[in-house]
Amino acid sequence: MVYLVCFEYRGDWRKALSRLASGRLQTITYHGIEEQELVDFVIKNHLFGVHRIVPAGRAADMDPVWDGQDFIAVLSRQIGREAQDAFV
């Protein structure tokens, strides 16, 4: 199940983010604040649900590792078999 929550906040973003952050918060988009300040805040305040911090408009960009998951590994299937003899 996917939930999408978007909001705009004017004021001290730290208070709002602290209240909204939960283990289910995955991606934070930002505009008008410094990325490193946001990263430092997330780490300092142990907002463990956050896997990505990206500029506004980039939330849907995909990398092989997205929201803390290696999608190549998650969506791949490996089939193994044991060799019957040494020449297989």
C-alpha positions in Angstrom: 0.0 0.0 0.0 1.3 3.4 -0.9 0.4 6.6 0.9 1.2 10.0 -0.6 1.2 13.0 1.7 2.2 16.4 0.5 2.2 19.6 2.5 3.6 23.1 2.5 4.7 24.6 5.7 5.6 28.2 6.5 7.4 28.7 9.7 9.9 26.7 11.6 10.2 23.6 9.5 12.0 21.7 12.3 8.9 21.7 14.5 6.7 20.5 11.7 9.1 17.8 10.6 9.6 16.5 14.1 5.8 16.1 14.5 5.3 14.5 11.1 8.3 12.2 11.1 7.5 8.5 11.7 8.9 5.2 10.7 6.8 5.4 7.6 8.2 8.7 6.3 10.5 7.7 3.4 11.2 10.7 1.2 11.5 14.4 2.1 11.5 17.0 -0.6 12.7 20.5 0.1 12.7 24.0 -1.3 14.1 27.1 0.2 16.3 25.5 2.9 19.8 24.1 2.7 20.0 20.3 2.0 22.9 19.8 4.5 20.9 21.5 7.2 18.0 19.2 6.6 20.3 16.1 6.5 22.0 17.1 9.7 18.6 17.6 11.4 17.3 14.2 10.3 20.4 12.5 11.6 20.6 14.5 14.9 17.0 13.8 15.7 17.0 10.1 14.7 14.3 10.3 12.1 15.0 6.8 11.0 12.1 6.4 8.5 13.8 8.9 6.2 15.6 7.2 3.4 15.8 10.0 0.8 16.1 13.8 0.9 15.7 15.3 -2.5 14.9 18.7 -4.0 11.3 19.5 -4.8 10.3 17.9 -8.1 12.7 15.0 -7.8 10.7 12.7 -5.5 9.9 10.3 -8.3 13.4 10.0 -9.7 14.6 6.4 -9.4 18.0 4.9 -8.7 18.9 1.3 -8.2 18.8 2.0 -4.5 15.5 3.8 -3.7 13.9 4.5 -0.3 16.6 2.3 1.3 15.8 -0.7 -0.9 18.1 -2.2 -3.6 15.5 -2.7 -6.3 17.7 -4.8 -8.5 18.0 -7.3 -5.7 14.4 -7.0 -4.5 12.9 -7.5 -8.0 15.3 -10.1 -9.3 15.0 -13.8 -9.0 17.9 -16.2 -8.9 17.5 -19.8 -9.8 20.1 -22.1 -8.5 20.8 -25.7 -9.2 23.3 -28.2 -8.2 25.6 -29.6 -10.9 25.2 -33.4 -11.4 28.8 -33.7 -12.5 31.9 -31.6 -12.8 31.5 -30.9 -16.5 28.2 -29.0 -16.5 
